[in-house]
Amino acid sequence: MKLKVVLSAAAAICLGVSAAIAAGEPQVVRQEEMKKVGGAMGALGAIAKGEKPYDAAAVTAALTTLAEVSKTFPDHFPAGSETGMDSEAAPAIWQNMDDFKAKSAKLTAAAEAQLASMPADQAGVGAAMQAIGATCGDCHQTYRLKK
């Protein structure tokens, strides 16, 4: 009986360690960062579409998330992380890292500009999304694998 408990505990520890190691992998970090971006864009989209009422705090939080993630996003693409863990990163990222970083900087600038002018209503949030969305789309066209 004690052997079963010890083996079960050892298996649980190994699984936990494996999950913790995977969580620190660049591919996983990138995916988590993109989920944050998706959540921020979703929050803005709900307001822009009138699905949710205008909420200045929610708009500020979403724009802040976009600005913060985009500042460090390229740092999560070290050599050797081109594949694995269902990565949708295109090889072009590593072939043209300077352009990839420039596109991320454009997202930062767009998000910060929208934060500085702070959309004041539903229409303003829609306009902000268009400005920000253009930078997202530009990067995705070049640097995201189509699945």
Backbone as CSV, one residue per row, in Angstrom:
resi,resn,N_x,N_y,N_z,CA_x,CA_y,CA_z,C_x,C_y,C_z
1,MET,0.825,-1.199,0.000,0.000,0.000,0.000,0.864,1.256,0.000
2,LYS,1.916,1.259,0.850,2.788,2.423,0.905,3.508,2.636,-0.422
3,LEU,3.833,1.534,-1.100,4.513,1.647,-2.382,3.633,2.351,-3.406
4,LYS,2.337,2.055,-3.400,1.401,2.707,-4.319,1.336,4.210,-4.048
5,VAL,1.307,4.566,-2.791,1.248,5.971,-2.418,2.520,6.692,-2.855
6,VAL,3.663,6.067,-2.616,4.943,6.669,-2.984,5.032,6.811,-4.500
7,LEU,4.654,5.776,-5.239,4.698,5.840,-6.699,3.721,6.881,-7.246
8,SER,2.563,6.958,-6.657,1.586,7.965,-7.082,2.114,9.364,-6.830
9,ALA,2.708,9.568,-5.684,3.269,10.878,-5.353,4.410,11.231,-6.304
10,ALA,5.267,10.258,-6.599,6.385,10.492,-7.514,5.871,10.846,-8.908
11,ALA,4.842,10.138,-9.360,4.268,10.430,-10.673,3.678,11.839,-10.703
12,ALA,2.992,12.203,-9.646,2.391,13.537,-9.584,3.468,14.618,-9.596
13,ILE,4.547,14.395,-8.875,5.646,15.362,-8.846,6.270,15.500,-10.231
14,CYS,6.489,14.364,-10.900,7.072,14.399,-12.249,6.169,15.149,-13.213
15,LEU,4.890,14.911,-13.138,3.950,15.615,-14.011,3.964,17.108,-13.721
16,GLY,4.014,17.455,-12.456,4.053,18.867,-12.072,5.319,19.545,-12.555
17,VAL,6.445,18.876,-12.432,7.715,19.424,-12.894,7.689,19.584,-14.413
18,SER,7.161,18.585,-15.116,7.075,18.675,-16.581,6.220,19.860,-17.000
19,ALA,5.099,20.059,-16.331,4.221,21.188,-16.660,4.922,22.512,-16.373
20,ALA,5.650,22.579,-15.277,6.357,23.816,-14.930,7.456,24.119,-15.946
21,ILE,8.158,23.086,-16.395,9.200,23.292,-17.391,8.580,23.755,-18.697
22,ALA,7.509,23.100,-19.131,6.838,23.483,-20.378,6.326,24.915,-20.296
23,ALA,5.857,25.322,-19.133,5.299,26.668,-18.978,6.349,27.739,-19.229
24,GLY,7.623,27.428,-19.001,8.674,28.400,-19.211,9.249,28.391,-20.616
25,GLU,8.829,27.451,-21.444,9.318,27.365,-22.814,8.877,28.595,-23.605
26,PRO,9.725,29.100,-24.481,9.363,30.306,-25.236,8.062,30.158,-26.016
27,GLN,7.835,28.982,-26.584,6.611,28.780,-27.358,5.376,28.935,-26.483
28,VAL,5.449,28.410,-25.274,4.323,28.506,-24.340,4.131,29.947,-23.894
29,VAL,5.213,30.633,-23.606,5.135,32.038,-23.192,4.507,32.867,-24.314
30,ARG,4.939,32.621,-25.551,4.363,33.353,-26.688,2.867,33.113,-26.797
31,GLN,2.471,31.865,-26.642,1.050,31.529,-26.737,0.260,32.206,-25.624
32,GLU,0.815,32.243,-24.431,0.144,32.920,-23.316,0.029,34.422,-23.580
33,GLU,1.079,35.008,-24.130,1.051,36.433,-24.445,-0.005,36.727,-25.515
34,MET,-0.102,35.870,-26.525,-1.105,36.077,-27.573,-2.523,35.898,-27.021
35,LYS,-2.684,35.044,-26.028,-4.001,34.914,-25.386,-4.363,36.212,-24.671
36,LYS,-3.369,36.856,-24.071,-3.617,38.157,-23.428,-4.043,39.185,-24.475
37,VAL,-3.342,39.184,-25.613,-3.678,40.111,-26.695,-5.087,39.826,-27.203
38,GLY,-5.393,38.547,-27.385,-6.730,38.175,-27.842,-7.814,38.600,-26.860
39,GLY,-7.540,38.450,-25.577,-8.497,38.891,-24.561,-8.694,40.389,-24.578
40,ALA,-7.592,41.120,-24.750,-7.676,42.590,-24.805,-8.461,43.026,-26.035
41,MET,-8.166,42.423,-27.174,-8.887,42.781,-28.400,-10.362,42.367,-28.291
42,GLY,-10.613,41.252,-27.646,-12.001,40.819,-27.440,-12.778,41.803,-26.578
43,ALA,-12.135,42.311,-25.535,-12.788,43.292,-24.656,-13.097,44.575,-25.429
44,LEU,-12.130,45.015,-26.230,-12.358,46.221,-27.038,-13.445,45.965,-28.086
45,GLY,-13.402,44.796,-28.697,-14.388,44.449,-29.719,-15.801,44.409,-29.177
46,ALA,-15.968,43.887,-27.983,-17.302,43.824,-27.375,-17.867,45.228,-27.167
47,ILE,-17.003,46.155,-26.789,-17.449,47.541,-26.608,-17.732,48.174,-27.971
48,ALA,-16.829,47.964,-28.929,-16.993,48.565,-30.256,-18.268,48.078,-30.941
49,LYS,-18.634,46.820,-30.711,-19.833,46.246,-31.333,-21.109,46.559,-30.548
50,GLY,-20.954,47.157,-29.385,-22.118,47.467,-28.565,-22.605,46.284,-27.748
51,GLU,-21.818,45.221,-27.698,-22.193,44.053,-26.901,-22.018,44.330,-25.416
52,LYS,-21.109,45.244,-25.102,-20.878,45.675,-23.725,-20.869,47.190,-23.724
53,PRO,-21.298,47.791,-22.627,-21.289,49.258,-22.568,-19.857,49.783,-22.493
54,TYR,-19.690,51.027,-22.926,-18.385,51.657,-22.825,-17.957,51.673,-21.364
55,ASP,-16.705,51.275,-21.132,-16.157,51.223,-19.778,-14.707,51.689,-19.875
56,ALA,-14.440,52.887,-19.406,-13.106,53.475,-19.528,-12.036,52.597,-18.878
57,ALA,-12.356,52.000,-17.739,-11.372,51.155,-17.057,-11.037,49.923,-17.903
58,ALA,-12.044,49.324,-18.529,-11.815,48.151,-19.377,-11.003,48.531,-20.612
59,VAL,-11.282,49.688,-21.182,-10.538,50.153,-22.358,-9.082,50.418,-21.975
60,THR,-8.879,51.073,-20.857,-7.522,51.352,-20.380,-6.766,50.054,-20.134
61,ALA,-7.411,49.101,-19.475,-6.761,47.817,-19.188,-6.388,47.098,-20.481
62,ALA,-7.291,47.079,-21.443,-7.029,46.389,-22.706,-5.880,47.054,-23.463
63,LEU,-5.911,48.372,-23.568,-4.854,49.082,-24.281,-3.507,48.939,-23.577
64,THR,-3.528,48.937,-22.262,-2.305,48.750,-21.483,-1.731,47.358,-21.729
65,THR,-2.587,46.355,-21.741,-2.138,44.990,-22.018,-1.481,44.911,-23.384
66,LEU,-2.115,45.501,-24.385,-1.556,45.479,-25.740,-0.186,46.155,-25.788
67,ALA,-0.070,47.298,-25.136,1.200,48.029,-25.127,2.284,47.233,-24.399
68,GLU,1.939,46.656,-23.271,2.936,45.930,-22.478,3.394,44.648,-23.167
69,VAL,2.459,43.876,-23.685,2.820,42.616,-24.342,3.690,42.886,-25.565
70,SER,3.318,43.871,-26.357,4.049,44.127,-27.597,5.477,44.615,-27.359
71,LYS,5.729,45.209,-26.217,7.085,45.688,-25.917,8.076,44.536,-25.769
72,THR,7.650,43.448,-25.199,8.572,42.345,-24.920,8.321,41.110,-25.784
73,PHE,7.294,41.140,-26.607,6.920,39.953,-27.367,8.071,39.374,-28.195
74,PRO,8.828,40.182,-28.932,9.920,39.605,-29.722,10.996,38.899,-28.892
75,ASP,11.088,39.214,-27.616,12.080,38.581,-26.749,11.808,37.093,-26.550
76,HIS,10.628,36.645,-26.900,10.240,35.251,-26.680,10.450,34.393,-27.923
77,PHE,11.343,34.816,-28.796,11.629,34.093,-30.034,13.127,33.804,-30.168
78,PRO,13.719,33.174,-29.151,15.155,32.884,-29.263,15.410,31.805,-30.318
79,ALA,16.630,31.772,-30.807,17.016,30.706,-31.734,16.757,29.361,-31.062
80,GLY,16.257,28.430,-31.836,15.949,27.099,-31.310,14.502,26.937,-30.895
81,SER,13.727,28.012,-30.934,12.314,27.910,-30.541,11.396,28.016,-31.762
82,GLU,11.935,27.700,-32.926,11.175,27.840,-34.160,10.000,26.872,-34.249
83,THR,10.132,25.729,-33.644,9.075,24.720,-33.736,8.761,24.173,-32.352
84,GLY,7.726,23.378,-32.310,7.351,22.710,-31.064,6.182,23.371,-30.380
85,MET,5.496,22.584,-29.598,4.378,23.042,-28.772,3.314,23.766,-29.591
86,ASP,3.034,23.238,-30.770,1.995,23.792,-31.655,2.222,25.263,-31.988
87,SER,3.467,25.639,-32.120,3.803,27.028,-32.446,3.277,27.392,-33.830
88,GLU,2.729,28.575,-33.945,2.267,29.099,-35.228,3.235,30.154,-35.758
89,ALA,4.404,30.212,-35.172,5.412,31.183,-35.598,6.026,30.733,-36.920
90,ALA,6.041,31.629,-37.893,6.609,31.320,-39.206,8.132,31.445,-39.157
91,PRO,8.830,30.637,-39.935,10.292,30.731,-39.981,10.778,32.125,-40.363
92,ALA,9.953,32.884,-41.042,10.327,34.242,-41.460,10.697,35.122,-40.265
93,ILE,10.196,34.813,-39.090,10.530,35.613,-37.898,12.042,35.606,-37.686
94,TRP,12.630,34.421,-37.699,14.049,34.295,-37.420,14.894,34.738,-38.611
95,GLN,14.306,34.745,-39.792,15.011,35.185,-40.990,15.051,36.713,-41.092
96,ASN,14.093,37.370,-40.444,14.011,38.829,-40.530,13.584,39.403,-39.174
97,MET,14.370,39.114,-38.160,14.037,39.505,-36.791,13.889,41.022,-36.641
98,ASP,14.692,41.795,-37.367,14.598,43.255,-37.243,13.217,43.751,-37.683
99,ASP,12.697,43.207,-38.775,11.366,43.606,-39.239,10.296,43.139,-38.260
100,PHE,10.464,41.934,-37.732,9.523,41.414,-36.745,9.471,42.329,-35.521
101,LYS,10.636,42.741,-35.062,10.694,43.664,-33.915,10.058,45.008,-34.261
102,ALA,10.274,45.463,-35.489,9.685,46.741,-35.919,8.161,46.655,-35.934
103,LYS,7.631,45.533,-36.381,6.176,45.360,-36.406,5.620,45.327,-34.982
104,SER,6.331,44.699,-34.071,5.897,44.680,-32.678,5.945,46.094,-32.091
105,ALA,6.970,46.857,-32.465,7.085,48.244,-31.999,5.933,49.100,-32.540
106,LYS,5.474,48.787,-33.754,4.323,49.518,-34.310,3.072,49.261,-33.478
107,LEU,2.908,48.020,-33.017,1.763,47.715,-32.152,1.885,48.485,-30.844
108,THR,3.083,48.519,-30.295,3.298,49.284,-29.060,2.914,50.744,-29.277
109,ALA,3.404,51.318,-30.366,3.129,52.737,-30.655,1.634,52.973,-30.864
110,ALA,0.983,52.066,-31.575,-0.458,52.221,-31.824,-1.244,52.141,-30.521
111,ALA,-0.903,51.170,-29.678,-1.619,51.013,-28.404,-1.362,52.209,-27.491
112,GLU,-0.120,52.665,-27.438,0.206,53.814,-26.589,-0.458,55.089,-27.099
113,ALA,-0.538,55.246,-28.412,-1.207,56.420,-28.977,-2.688,56.408,-28.618
114,GLN,-3.304,55.257,-28.680,-4.721,55.161,-28.319,-4.917,55.400,-26.823
115,LEU,-3.989,54.923,-26.036,-4.055,55.167,-24.592,-3.922,56.658,-24.306
116,ALA,-3.013,57.318,-25.006,-2.779,58.756,-24.787,-4.004,59.582,-25.163
117,SER,-4.688,59.177,-26.223,-5.873,59.938,-26.646,-7.156,59.360,-26.044
118,MET,-7.058,58.259,-25.411,-8.132,57.533,-24.722,-9.507,57.662,-25.389
119,PRO,-9.910,56.630,-26.113,-11.244,56.641,-26.722,-12.308,56.936,-25.657
120,ALA,-13.224,57.826,-25.987,-14.201,58.289,-25.003,-15.580,57.651,-25.154
121,ASP,-15.744,56.847,-26.200,-17.063,56.238,-26.413,-16.928,55.012,-27.323
122,GLN,-18.058,54.409,-27.635,-18.071,53.193,-28.459,-17.409,53.435,-29.813
123,ALA,-17.722,54.527,-30.469,-17.142,54.833,-31.780,-15.625,55.009,-31.676
124,GLY,-15.177,55.644,-30.627,-13.741,55.833,-30.420,-13.019,54.512,-30.217
125,VAL,-13.663,53.599,-29.519,-13.075,52.270,-29.314,-12.997,51.537,-30.655
126,GLY,-14.022,51.679,-31.476,-14.003,51.066,-32.803,-12.864,51.598,-33.652
127,ALA,-12.652,52.906,-33.611,-11.551,53.517,-34.358,-10.203,53.048,-33.823
128,ALA,-10.106,52.935,-32.511,-8.866,52.451,-31.897,-8.574,51.027,-32.343
129,MET,-9.619,50.215,-32.389,-9.438,48.825,-32.832,-8.954,48.762,-34.265
130,GLN,-9.462,49.627,-35.116,-9.018,49.631,-36.508,-7.533,49.975,-36.592
131,ALA,-7.119,50.969,-35.856,-5.709,51.376,-35.876,-4.810,50.265,-35.342
132,ILE,-5.221,49.672,-34.254,-4.425,48.608,-33.640,-4.499,47.331,-34.475
133,GLY,-5.695,47.012,-34.927,-5.901,45.786,-35.703,-5.080,45.750,-36.976
134,ALA,-4.849,46.900,-37.571,-4.034,46.951,-38.791,-2.617,46.470,-38.502
135,THR,-2.082,46.843,-37.348,-0.723,46.400,-37.005,-0.705,44.907,-36.713
136,CYS,-1.741,44.413,-36.063,-1.825,42.974,-35.773,-1.876,42.187,-37.085
137,GLY,-2.749,42.618,-37.976,-2.920,41.927,-39.248,-1.651,41.937,-40.086
138,ASP,-0.948,43.054,-40.074,0.293,43.171,-40.839,1.308,42.133,-40.367
139,CYS,1.431,41.992,-39.080,2.380,41.024,-38.522,1.913,39.590,-38.792
140,HIS,0.659,39.320,-38.573,0.139,37.968,-38.767,0.264,37.500,-40.210
141,GLN,0.076,38.415,-41.162,0.203,38.042,-42.577,1.595,37.525,-42.896
142,THR,2.590,38.117,-42.294,3.979,37.780,-42.598,4.549,36.718,-41.676
143,TYR,4.192,36.767,-40.407,4.921,35.985,-39.406,4.102,34.917,-38.676
144,ARG,2.910,34.648,-39.108,2.104,33.601,-38.464,1.766,32.536,-39.504
145,LEU,1.992,31.282,-39.151,1.658,30.189,-40.042,0.150,30.053,-40.162
146,LYS,-0.305,29.834,-41.374,-1.738,29.619,-41.601,-2.047,28.169,-41.282
147,LYS,-3.032,27.952,-40.447,-3.417,26.571,-40.093,-4.825,26.295,-40.541
